[in-house]
């Protein structure tokens, strides 16, 4: 029915143009004004009909005919533009007004888990636009069953296959880490495909064991301008390492932070940062390499109070490290926050640092025992102070937050401060006032 309607439209358009062209020719056959067959015109007006100058008449006819064809072409273009509205497949596409919106592709890193279907189903369920968020699945490992799952999505996703499936030569003591070497090789290849082959300028990276929140796409779209404009940022992450249920404020779904710790697990990267990192990309353990001072260069990431991703992959090269104790309990946001309509200027470095430090260091200092026993008095927030690596690790472990440090930076930390909820009260685990830099020996 739709094809028949389109044919009728084109046929009608052709007849319309032809009829108007014939009218133009017929009009030139009419006698000039003032001659029999046409009402007279005012004296002094010059007739513009055919004259005895045949060449001049032909040229004038050509100009008039060209103008008429141009008008008909514009009408045809309007018809074609409106025809797209009659196509049911276009009804749900976003109407883009004003400046062209940026395209942010989603890169899914896959290997041999058929449960990639859960990841892709959620991405497709929450994706607002296929044009603005193309999904690129890069598969390593050559696993046939996983490849078949990815192929089943047809043109909803782009399926790339990492061509080098060979083992990587490693020193004997690293033989058990072969998987980490292959993952690093895959990341490098996949990101080069996105930025160099496909020429995108930004990307959001997820792995095949992540489920995304309803406002996952909204979150990254809203933060892309900040990531581009703030040179002291180098990523935006959907993940809160201490985001377990009970350790976050469920009423603060729109709360965002700066963090000195690279979180990963659903994160946005710009092309210019990749061009900086790619030449020195590591052979293995790429995420910990990202957390080193040489790569971070005092830059921060944005992360949410409540995670916009959830990992369901217990089994992997890390053999479930941290999964049973922490990761399986991460709270996934379920409420849509219209981040693109919010004022996020408070996240700019200078503004954020002043506000954050004022809130942290004006909070009353409390003891571990008071926090642990739930005896905090007042609305909060409260400050719990540490001064050494050991005191941080003991406090973090006993309070139930992640106690490991990478190059001296605690997970979720910003200027040494870790924010979390304890029995409904905001607590800042913080170094003494006057903090200046991380001690890389704290690892």
C-alpha positions, 0 to 999 in steps of 0.5 A: 500500500505504501509503495503504491501511494509513493508511485501515485505521488511521483506520477501526479508530480510528473503530470503536474510539472508537464501540465504547467510546462504546456501552460507556459507554451500556450500562454506564449501563443496568446496575442499581446495585450491590446489586440483582439481577444484580450482586454486592453491595458493602460496606454503606455504599457509595453506588451510582452507577448511574441514579437517579430524578433524570433530569437528574443522571443525564444530566449524570453520563453526559455527564461520563463520556462526555466523559472517555472521548472525551478518552482516545480522542482521546489514543490517536488522537494517539499513533497519528498520531504513530507513523504517521509512522514507517511512512512511508518518506520520514520514515525518514531525517529527523533525530530532534530531541530537547530544545530546537528546533534552529535553522533555518539556510537556505543562500542560493545566489547564481546568475546565468547559469552552468548549472554551478550544478548542481555547487553544488546537487548537493553541497549536497543530497548533504551536507545532513543535514536539509531542514527545518533547512537549506532551500536558497534559490536566488536568480537574477539575469540572467534566464538561461533555461538556468540557470533550467531547471537550478534548476527541475529540482530541484523542491521540493528548493530554493526558486527566487527570481528577482531582478525588476530586470534593468535596467542600472544608471546608472554614471559612464563610468569604471565602465562596465566594472564594471557586473557588480559593480553588479548583483551588489551589487543582487542581494545586497541583494535576496536578503538582504532576501528571506531576512530580511524576507520569509521571516523567517529569523534567520541565513543561510549565503551561497554563490555558484553556483561553490562546492563544499562539504565533507562537514562544511560544514553541521556547521561552521556549526551548531556555530559559530552559538551562538558567532556569536550570543553573541560581539559581537566576531564578525560572520561565520563563513566556510568559506574560508581565503584561504591554504588552498592544498595545502602551505600548510595542515596536513592533520592539523589539520582541526578547527583554527579561527581568528579573523580580522580579514579578511572572507573571504566565499566561503561565510559566515554572517550574522545578521539583526541584522547585516544590519539594520545593514548594509542601510541603507548597502549599497553600489552596487558592490564589496560585499565590499571595502566589508565590509572597511572599518573603518566596517563591520567595527568591529573585529569578527572572523570565524571561518575554518578551517585547511582550507577547507570550500568550493572555487571552480570558477568561473574565469570571472566578473565578476572575469575569473579574478583570482587564480584561476589563481595561488591559488584553483584550488589551495585544498584542500577538506576531505574528512574529516568533523569533528563540530564540534557535539561539540567544545569551541569556547570557545577561540574566544571573543575574550579567551581566543583573543587571549591564547592566540594572542599567547602562541604567536606572540610566544613563537615564535623569530624566523627570517629569510626565507632560513631559511624559504625554503630549508627550514632551520627547526630544531625542531618550531615554530612560528616567527615571521617579522617584518615592519614596513612595508607593503613588507616584508609584501608582499615576504615574502608574495609570495616565500613564496607567500601572498596579498600584498594588503591591504584597509584595511590588513588582510592576508588571513587576518590576525588582529592583523596576524598571518598563519599558514601552513605552509611545508615542513611547519612552522608560520610566523607572518608577524607585526608586531613585539610591541606591535601595536595597530591596522591602518594603513588606508593599507596598501592 
